[in-house]
Amino acid sequence: MSARFRLNIVLAAEEGAGLRILKALDQSGHRIALVLTSPPGTHGSALWSYAEARGHPLLPASTVKDAALADIFRKEDVDLFLNVHSLHIVNGAILESPRIGAFNLHPGPLPRYAGLYAPGWAILRGERRYGVTVHRMLAGIDTGPIAYQTLFDLTESDTALSVGLRCVAEGLALLFTLVDAAALDPASIPNIEQDLTQREYFGRIIPEGGAISWDRPAADIDRMVRAFCYFPFPSPWGAPKTRAGDREIGIVKTSPTGEPSSAPPGTIAKISGDEAWVSCADAWLRLDLITVDGRRVAPAEALSDIDRLGG
């Protein structure tokens, strides 16, 4: 068996996933040559604070746009560059500088779900299987050869957040498969070219413009709400929107009731406790949490049976 090498690793990362991978790398025995993340005063400052406390060299995440960073990589004899949820486009000279390669953890099964917010799109489309991918980074976005990928089942109750968290859990395992392979035998890392005829790229567009049409089946609307849902965290798409008179209402959480409805779509009824029911094309849908003027409230607090939801 090949000897295990101590690797010099650069990590560009954000969010809880980035923090988890850095903590795990700290326990791995490998050297963290540099951490690139959002600095204090931004949404990602927790990772910066942790890395600073551990004594890791730090630079703002946006530094990956600058080709001069490749000189630092070469000076530090960087073996692996890992990208975990950092969305800056990496300069091509940087991608070519690590000895073993640059790899990205993508929260989706490539090549079918490339780009942004892929878990939400998968839910919206009613996918029953989803996955996460570790791939080599090339100049194109999410186009590089696949090193490792795993697939898992989706459920009728999954949200964008729950799928994203599953991607993190499965993806971190894949990253450490990569790190172990790189330390033992870099040539053993798979290099599977993507079938780009199957590729679909998702940009920053918000599905349906974020507007709910109550004249659709209840299951479709519930699926849309779950696709937008990162509760209790903010959604990058916001909450799906509707109106009650002159008030804009955001629909944060819903639950299917299975109760058929012949009431006009958008009709509010069965208000009890904190919840309210709304009529869709075929059935009642329970509203569990909404926003009014951007403030989260219980549906029964803001709606009554004289309200009608619509565009």
VEXLOTOR-973637 format. One record per residue: x, y, z of N, C-alpha, C in turn. Coordinates in pm, whole numbers, plus 50000, padded with zeros to 5 digits. Example, Ala and Ser with C-alpha at 12.3 -4.5 7.8 and 13.67 -1.06 7.14 Angstrom:
513194943150780512304955050780513204967050780;512854977550708513674989450714512905000350787;
END
This chain:
500854988150000500005000050000500885012450000;500455022849928501225035149921501275041850058;502345049350083502445057050206501425068350205;500975072050325500005082850338500755095950357;500525105550271501205118350276500385128550355;501095137150424500445148650489500245159450384;499005162750359498655171850251498635186350298;498975195250206498765209550224497455213250154;496475217750231495125219850179494715234450192;494145239850086493485252950091491985250550085;491255257050175489795255750181489135269150155;488295269550051487405281050028486015276450066;485385282850164484145277250217483285287850282;482015284450296481035293050363480085284150443;479305290650527478145284550593478565273150687;477555266650742477795255750834478575244350772;478365242050642479095231250575480585233950577;480965246350550482375249950551482995248550688;482225252550790482725251350927482925236750965;481985228150924482105213850955483325207650888;483565211250761484695205250692486015210250751;486075222950791487315228150849487595221350983;486565219751066486765212951194487235198551173;486665191851073487085178151045488515177650992;488875187250906490235187650855491235190350967;490825198251065491695200851179492035188051255;491155178251247491375165551317492075155151229;492325158551103492795148651007494305146751005;495035156451062496485155751056497085162750936;496235167150843496735174650728496895189450764;497685196550685497975210650711496995219550635;496405229050704495565239050640496455250850602;496755251950474497665262450428496985276050424;495655276150401494935288750385493445285950389;492705295250450491235294950448490735307550382;489845305950287489215317250218487725316950250;487235327550314485825328050352485405342550369;484125344650398483605358250416484135363950547;484615376350545485215382250665484175386950766;484625390950886483685395750988482805407050936;481555407250986480595417250939479755412350825;479985399850781479195394050673478505381550725;477645375550638476855364050682477695351950718;478935351250666479745339350688480825340950793;480725350850879481825354250968482135343551072;481195334351101481465323951200482645315251158;482735312151031483855304050982485165311750995;485125324550962486325332950975486795332951120;485855335051213486205335751355486825322751403;486255311351361486795298451400488215296651346;488395299551216489705297751154490745306751219;490355318951251491265328351316491685323151453;490705317951529491005312551662491945300651654;491875292951545492745281351528494115285151471;494295297851436495565302351383495785299651236;494725296851162494865294351018495035307450942;495925307850842496005319650756494665321950686;494275334650674492945338050621493045348750514;492165347450414491955357950314490465358350282;489965369950241488545370650200488265361150084;487065355650081486695345849978486865351249837;486635364249820486705370249686488105370149628;489125367049710490505366649661490685356249552;489795346449544489935335949441489775341449300;489295353849288489185359949155490535364949103;491505366249191492795372449160493825361849126;494375362449006495365352448963496605352249051;496875363249122498065363749208497985353649321;496785348949353496645338849458497375325949420;497515323449290498235311449246499675311449293;500265323249304501645324049354501715319449499;500715323049579500665318649719500525303449724;499655298049638499475283549633500815276549606;501545281649508502815275249474503835276649587;503865288349651504785290549761504495281149878;503205278249900502785269550010502745254849970;503165251749847503155237849798501785231449818;500745238249774499375233549795499135220949713;498595210749781498245198249715496795198149668;495895202449756494465202049727493835215749754;492965219849663492115231449684490675226349690;490005228449804488635223849823487695235849830;486625235149755485615245749755484305240149810;483815246149918482595241449984481645253250001;480675254449911479615264649918480125278949903;481305280749849481775294249815481435296749669;480765308049642480165310149510480975319149418;482155323549461482975331949374483595323649262;483665329549142484295322749029485805322949050;486425311149048487855309949076488645312348948;489675320748958490555323548845491205310648795;491305309248665491835297048605493255293848647;494085304048669495465301648710495515295048848;494555298348933494495292349066494115277649057;493165274648968492715260748954493825251548907;494775256948834495865248848779497045247248874;497045254548986498255254949070498365243949175;497285238049229497485227249328498105214849262;498935207849336499635196149281498675185249239;497665182549322496725171649293495485176749221;494995188349259493845193849188492965202449276;491975208649210490965216849276489625209749262;488885208649373487645200949376486545209049444;485335207549392484175214649443483145204749497;482545208149611481415200549663480145207249612;479415200349524478215206049463476975199049519;476005206849574474825200649634473785196449532;474185187649443473275182649341473945171649260;473135163549191473685152849107474045158248969;475325160348947475765164948815475725153148717;475465156048588475345169348528473925175248528;472945168248583471545172248564471165184648644;471825186948756471465198348841472685206848871;473115214648773474235223848790473715237648828;474595245648891474215259348922473735261149064;472805270649081472405275449212471085269249260;470995267549392469755263849460469125251149401;470005241849363469545229649298468575221449384;468745220549518467775212749595466345217749578;466165230949575464825236449555464235232749421;465045233349316464545229649183464165214949178;464935206449244464625192149243463275189449311;463035195949424461745194449493460625199549405;460825211249346459795217349261459405208149147;460365200749096460115191748983459645177849025;459495175849155458975163049202459955151549191;461265154449197462255143649190462095134249309;462285121449283462245111449391463645107249434;464645110049350466035106949382466855119549358;467835121649443468675133549432470085129349471;471025138649478472375134849513473295146549533;474545143449560475585153349583476845148549512;477655158149466478785154949379480045162249422;481165155249420482475161649429483105160549291;483475171949233484025171849097485235181049087;486065178148989487205186848961486695200248909;487385210848948486995224248906487755228048779;486975231748677487515237048553487005251348535;487345257248422486935271248399485415272648396;484685262648342483225263348338482635260248474;481425265048499480775262948628480175248948634;480625240948730480095227448755480245218248633;481305220148557481485212248434482575201648446;483405202148549484565193448557484225178848581;485185169948552484955155648572484555152348715;483695142348729483195138048860484215128848926;484515131949052485355123049131484495113249211;483515118749283482655110249366481235116049365;480265107049371478865111249375478065100749452;477085105349528476175096249595474745101049575;473805091649566472395094749546471595090049667;470455096649689469585092949801468145096249764;467205090349839465785092349813465295105549873;464325111649805463615123249860462235118649908;461675126150003460365122850058459365133950028;458095131150056457025140950033457085152550131;457895151550234457985162350332459305169950326;460205166050235461495172850226461325187450187;462195195850243462265209850205463645212550145;463815224650090465125228250039466175227350148;465805231150271466765230250382467105215850415;466115207150428466395193250467467235186250361;466965189050234467765182950128469175188650128;469285201750149470605207850157471435202150270;470805199850386471525193950500471945179650470;471095172250399471465158650360472665159050264;472675168750175473805170350083475095173250158;475005181350263476185184250343476705171550409;475805164050474476225151850544476855141850448;476175139550334476705129850237477945135450168;477945148450145479055154650073480335155050153;480235157250283481445157350364482105143550367;481285133250366481835119750357482585117750226;482015123150117482695122149988484005129949988;484005141750050485225149650054486345142250127;485985135250234487035128150306487455115350235;486585109850152487035099250062488075104849966;487825116849916488775123549827490095126349898;490035132150018491255135550092492075122950121;491395112250162492115099750190492775094350064;492065094849952492645089949826493835098549785;493705111649803494795120749766496035118249851;495825114649978496955112250067497635098850041;496875089149991497415075749967497915073949824;497065077749728497415075649587496565084849501;497035096849471496235106349392495745100749259;496495091449202496075085749074494815077449087;494445073649211493235065549231491945073849232;492075086949234490885095449236490155094149103;488895090149102488165088848975488115101948897;488005100848767487985112548679486965109948569;485675110448606484595106348516484045118648443;484245118948313483745130448235482225131148243;481705143348258480265145148260479685144148118;478505138448109477755138447983477015151647977;477605161547911477055175047913475785176347830;475415165847755474105166047688472985164847791;473305159847911472315158448018472315170448113;473185180048085473375191248178472225201348172;471805205648290470895217048301471455226348407;471545239148372472125249048462471035258248515;471035260148647470045268748713470745281248764;470245292748720470835305448761470075311548877;470015324748879469405331848991467905334348973;467315329548866465885331548844465075325048955;463985331548996463105326149099461935319049031;461675306549064460585299148997459255306349008;458555307248895457225313348889457235327848936;458425333848939458515347348993458165348049140;458095336449205457765335749347456285337349377;455425337149274453985339549294453205326349296;452295324949391451465312949403450175314849325;449785304549249448485304049182447645293549253;446605297949322445805288749403444905279849320;444815282549188444005273849102444795261849051;445875258549121446645246449091446375236149200;446675223249175446465212949277447225215949406;446665211849518447275214449648448675208549657;448875196649600450195190349607451255198649535;450865204949424451805213449350452195225749432;451225231649499451505243549577452345240049699;452015229049765452815224649879454255221949835;454415215949718455755213149666456515226249643;455845236349590456475249249568456925255449700;456075254949800456435260549931457645253349988;457665240049980458795232350032460075235349954;459945237949824461115241049742461755254249782;460945263549832461445276649876461905276550021;461595266050097461665266550243463035262950299;463645272650367464865270650445464605273650593;463335273850632462955277250769463715268550870;464275274650976464075288251026465025298650968;465785295050864466725304450803466065311450685;466575323150645466025330150529466215321950402;465255322750312465355315950184465985325250080;466885320249997467455328749892466415333249791;465295326149783464205329949694463125338049767;463275339849898462175345549975461085335049994;459945339450044458795330350058457885332149937;457245321349889456265322949781455195333149823;454785341549729453945352949761452515351349710;451605357049786450215358649746449715371649807;448435374749790447895387149848446565384249916;446325391750023445015392050088444595406650091;443775410549995443445424749982444675432549942;445025442650020446205450749988447455446150062;447375434750130448525429650205449245418650127;450555419550125451345408750064451595398150170;451295385750135451435374450226452505365050171;453455361250256454425351050219454035337750284;454095327050207453725313850259455005306250291;455275304350420456535298450464456435283350480;455345278550542455185264150565453735260250543;453535248850479452185243450455452185228550485;450975222850492450825208350509449605203850429;449705193050353448525187750284447495182750387;446225184750357445165179650445444525167050389;444575165250257443885154050194442375155950184;441885167550227440455170350224440075177050094;439185170950012438765177249887438075190649913;438175199749816437535212749829436845216449699;435625221549712434915227049596434795242249608;435405248049710435365262649728436255269349624;435985281849590436835288849494438285289249541;439245287349451440655287649491441005300649563;441755299349671442135310949751441225313449869;440115306149880439195307849992439855303550123;439685311650227440215308450360439095302850446;439385292150518438375285950604439075277850713;438265272050801438745262950906439875269150986;439675281251031440675287751114440535282851257;441615277151311441595272451448443025272051500;443185274651629444525275051685445355285351612;446525281251563447395290451489447235289051338;446495278851293446495275651151445245280451080;445345280250947444185282950862444315273950740;443175271050676443175263050555442835272050436;443455268750321443175276250198442785266250089;441805270150010441335261349904442225262349781;442595250649728443345249949602442415244149495;442935240349381442085235749271441325223049308;441925214749394441315201649421441145198449568;441835205749656441825201949797442215213949883;441965212150015442385222250112443855220050148;444565231250163445955230950206446065238650337;446695232650437446835239250566448015248950562;447775261250606448845271050621449375270050764;450655267250777451265265650910452015278050956;452605285350861453365297450896453385306550775;453135319550799453145329350691453935341550735;454175350450639454725363550671453745374150624;453645384850699452875396650661453795408650674;453995415750562454955426850561456315422450613;456705410250575458015405150612458135399650752;457055400150831457085395350970456405381750978;457085371951039456515358551051455405358551154;454255353051115453105352351206452385339151184;451585335151284450695323751268449555327851174;449155319051082448105322750985446825327951051;446385321651161445145325951225445255339951284;446475344551306446665358051360446405368751255;446625365351127446555375551023445395373550926;444785361750922443765358750822442445355350890;441345357650818440015353650865439275347450748;438095341750777437355334950672436685344450573;436885357350591436375366850489437495370350390;438695365750418439815368450326439785358850210;440335363450099440495355149979441905357649927;442705347149917444065348649870444105348249717;444925357049662445025357449517446135366749473;446215369249341447295377249285447135392049307;
END
